[in-house]
Amino acid sequence: MTSTVFIDGEAGTTGLGIRERLKDVAGVTVKSIAHAHRKDPVARKAMMADVDAVILCLPDDAAIEAVALADELGANAPRILDASTAHRLAHGWVYGFAEMHFTQRDMLIGARRVANPGCYPTGAIALIRPLVDEGFILPDYPISVNAVSGYSGGGKAMIEAYEAGTAPAFELYGLSLEHKHVPELQKYGNLDQRPIFVPSVGNFRQGMLVSVPLHLDALNGKPKVADLEAVLVERYRNAELVRVISSQDLSVKAGRIEPEALNDTDQLELRVYGNEARRQAVLVARLDNLGKGASGAAVQNLKLMLGIGV
């Protein structure tokens, strides 16, 4: 049986990435609206009524309007996967990070409405959530998250500036401490204390590192570096797309890491760098911000929603 999908906003970076990945998914047919009608609400609503699922690759306000259109269809409304920030905290929506918790994948199977995670929170939550669930990080612990991304995640203006050679080689941003990804990071990280998040962008197209520094003696139970790694290993033991790299691996012992190694994949790598003598550790996630951080996660979630390969 073939399922039909409409990508609302397919001309953008995420939409194009999803469409390309869906070429390799058996049993899915992508339907499109003529370019001249892509913003016509009547044409979009008619398409929504004619497909099994809609993927929203739109700005937040436009995504909210699109959901309202679908709601008008009542029982004929399609499943909706929203790649924007708009519904990540909304009631009735499932958060689309399948590996976040042992029960999350089951919640996504057959779900009617799913919010695709942000790229930065994907890395941060993957590192933090298992340690909160284990009790090493208490919900009121003052978490700080640092990250660097390629410029492709920054929108049309940023991409054009970097490709024109007019953007800086590196910069911090979000220093108002109001980055739109913080609410989902806090909620799905199971944190009571709002984390400090300091993102940055570098002069490379794609790839991402997310890091979380920790004082081991400030954690509950004063765990060792190896204890943190063991929790992550257990959480992701059966995860197809998430891999914990051993602290004994030469790449970890080298004490450095670059952001582009997973480009054009849907993989997520986690590492624990630590100094037991100093009682300090740094958790690091590496991913492609356009892969597991966006289009790859969307296709993974869509397949679960449609029951493909489950």
Order of alpha helices (4+ residues) and beta strands (2+ residues): beta-alpha-beta-alpha-beta-alpha-beta-beta-alpha-beta-alpha-beta-alpha-beta-alpha-beta-beta-alpha-beta-alpha-beta-beta-alpha
